[in-house]
């Protein structure tokens, strides 16, 4: 507890640099310092993230775009693996999309959790810190991606070497981004989702 700031929160490895310095540092240095902070409880991590979007971390447009790209990267990995397995095994479209969605959640969560775990949090504490925002974001993104892929015909392609498979997947990516962007904006505005990991 800081003597000059009696209400200052404890340092938190997952707090994404929420402790305010005496002199405001640039956003890059601000977020880069988070790795040096010692880990604390998931409860402190959760509250430390509240209000991040509103205090010098960049514009809401930039934060939302960054968070959406981060989510899309995680989803795209699992989505591709699931689609490739489903199409290669000749599964029906619904089974293929279910597999792609499940793996999209796995890879999406993992990409969000891993930086927190590297900072010293347990997997469980990290999951409790970000599960709600990530779940909503990933769910919207996966729905849009699978909806697009299904209607383009990528999930019914004969093989992963068919142009239809790649066209469906490549159109699904921007569809997922466009669908999830406004959702992530709302999640960040309401401090439900973390703007940086």
C-alpha positions in Angstrom: 0.0 0.0 0.0 1.5 3.3 -1.1 1.8 5.8 1.7 1.0 8.8 -0.5 -1.8 7.0 -2.2 -3.8 5.1 0.4 -6.3 3.9 -2.1 -3.9 2.7 -4.8 -4.6 -0.9 -5.9 -2.1 -3.6 -5.7 0.1 -4.2 -8.7 -1.4 -6.8 -11.0 0.2 -8.9 -13.7 -3.0 -8.9 -15.8 -3.9 -5.3 -15.2 -2.5 -4.3 -18.6 -0.7 -1.4 -17.0 -3.6 0.2 -15.2 -1.6 1.8 -12.4 -1.3 5.4 -13.3 2.3 6.7 -13.4 3.0 10.2 -12.0 3.9 11.3 -15.6 1.7 9.8 -18.3 3.8 7.6 -20.6 3.0 6.8 -24.2 0.6 4.0 -24.8 3.2 1.6 -26.1 5.5 2.0 -23.1 2.4 2.0 -20.8 1.3 -1.4 -22.0 4.8 -2.8 -22.4 5.4 -2.4 -18.6 2.7 -4.9 -17.7 5.0 -7.9 -17.9 7.1 -6.6 -15.0 4.2 -6.3 -12.5 3.8 -9.2 -10.1 0.6 -11.4 -10.5 -2.4 -10.9 -8.2 -5.9 -12.4 -7.9 -8.4 -12.7 -10.7 -10.6 -10.4 -8.7 -8.1 -7.6 -8.8 -7.3 -8.3 -12.4 -11.0 -8.0 -13.4 -11.5 -4.6 -11.6 -8.2 -3.3 -12.8 -9.4 -3.6 -16.4 -12.5 -1.5 -15.8 -12.2 1.9 -17.3 -9.1 1.1 -19.4 -10.8 2.2 -22.6 -11.4 5.7 -21.2 -7.9 6.6 -19.8 -5.3 7.5 -22.4 -5.0 4.0 -23.9 -5.8 5.3 -27.4 -9.0 6.1 -29.3 -12.0 3.8 -29.0 -11.8 3.1 -32.7 -8.1 2.0 -32.4 -8.8 -0.1 -29.3 -11.8 -1.7 -30.9 -10.0 -2.5 -34.1 -7.0 -4.0 -32.2 -9.3 -6.1 -30.0 -11.3 -7.3 -33.0 -8.1 -8.3 -35.0 -6.8 -10.1 -31.9 -10.0 -12.0 -31.6 -10.2 -12.7 -35.4 -6.6 -14.1 -35.3 -7.5 -16.6 -32.7 -10.8 -17.6 -34.3 -9.3 -17.9 -37.7 -6.8 -20.5 -36.6 -9.4 -22.9 -35.1 -11.9 -22.2 -37.8 -9.5 -23.1 -40.5 -8.5 -26.4 -38.8 -12.1 -27.3 -38.2 -13.1 -26.6 -41.7 -10.1 -28.5 -43.2 -10.8 -31.5 -41.0 -14.6 -31.5 -41.8 -14.1 -31.1 -45.5 -11.3 -33.7 -45.7 -13.4 -36.3 -43.8 -16.5 -35.5 -45.9 -18.6 -34.5 -42.9 -21.9 -32.8 -43.5 -21.9 -29.0 -43.4 -23.4 -28.8 -39.9 -20.9 -31.1 -38.4 -18.1 -29.3 -40.1 -19.3 -25.9 -38.9 -19.8 -27.3 -35.3 -16.2 -28.6 -35.3 -14.9 -25.3 -36.8 -16.8 -23.3 -34.1 -15.6 -25.5 -31.3 -12.0 -25.2 -32.4 -12.4 -21.5 -33.0 -13.4 -21.1 -29.4 -10.4 -23.1 -28.2 -7.9 -21.2 -30.3 -9.6 -17.8 -29.5 -9.6 -18.4 -25.8 -6.0 -19.7 -25.9 -4.7 -16.6 -27.7 -6.4 -14.4 -25.1 -5.3 -16.5 -22.1 -1.7 -17.2 -22.9 -0.3 -13.7 -22.4 -2.0 -13.6 -18.9 -0.6 -17.0 -18.0 2.9 -15.9 -19.1 2.6 -13.0 -16.7 2.1 -15.4 -13.8 -1.7 -16.0 -13.6 -3.1 -19.5 -13.4 -5.2 -20.7 -16.4 -8.3 -20.6 -14.2 -7.6 -17.1 -12.9 -6.9 -15.9 -16.4 -10.1 -17.5 -17.8 -12.2 -15.9 -15.0 -10.7 -12.5 -15.9 -11.7 -12.5 -19.6 -14.2 -15.3 -20.3 -17.3 -13.1 -20.7 -16.0 -10.6 -23.2 -14.1 -13.2 -25.1 -17.1 -15.5 -25.2 -19.5 -12.9 -26.6 -16.9 -11.7 -29.2 -15.9 -15.1 -30.4 -19.6 -16.3 -30.6 -20.6 -13.3 -32.8 -17.5 -13.8 -35.0 -17.9 -17.5 -35.4 -21.6 -17.1 -36.3 -20.8 -14.6 -39.0 -17.9 -16.6 -40.4 -19.8 -19.9 -40.6 -22.9 -18.2 -42.0 -20.8 -16.7 -44.7 -18.8 -19.9 -45.4 -22.0 -21.9 -45.6 -23.7 -19.7 -48.1 -20.6 -19.3 -50.3 -20.3 -23.1 -50.2 -16.9 -23.5 -48.6 -18.1 -26.1 -46.1 -19.5 -28.3 -49.0 -16.3 -28.1 -51.1 -14.9 -31.4 -52.3 -11.5 -30.9 -50.7 -9.4 -28.2 -49.2 -7.7 -27.8 -52.6 -11.0 -26.7 -54.2 -11.2 -23.0 -55.0 -14.7 -22.9 -53.3 -13.1 -23.9 -50.0 -10.6 -21.0 -50.0 -13.1 -18.5 -51.4 -15.5 -19.4 -48.5 -12.8 -19.1 -45.9 -11.4 -15.8 -47.2 -14.8 -14.2 -47.4 -15.6 -15.5 -43.9 -12.7 -13.6 -42.3 -13.9 -10.0 -43.2 -17.5 -11.0 -42.4 -16.4 -12.1 -38.9 -14.5 -8.8 -38.4 -17.3 -6.6 -39.6 -19.9 -8.5 -37.4 -17.7 -8.4 -34.3 -16.3 -4.9 -34.5 -19.4 -3.1 -33.2 -19.9 -5.8 -30.5 -16.3 -5.3 -29.3 -16.8 -1.6 -29.3 -19.8 -2.0 -27.0 -17.9 -4.6 -24.8 -15.0 -2.2 -24.4 -17.3 0.8 -23.7 -19.0 -1.2 -21.0 -15.6 -2.5 -19.7 -16.7 -6.1 -20.3 -13.8 -6.9 -22.6 -10.2 -6.2 -22.1 -8.6 -3.8 -24.7 -5.2 -5.4 -24.4 -3.9 -8.7 -23.2 
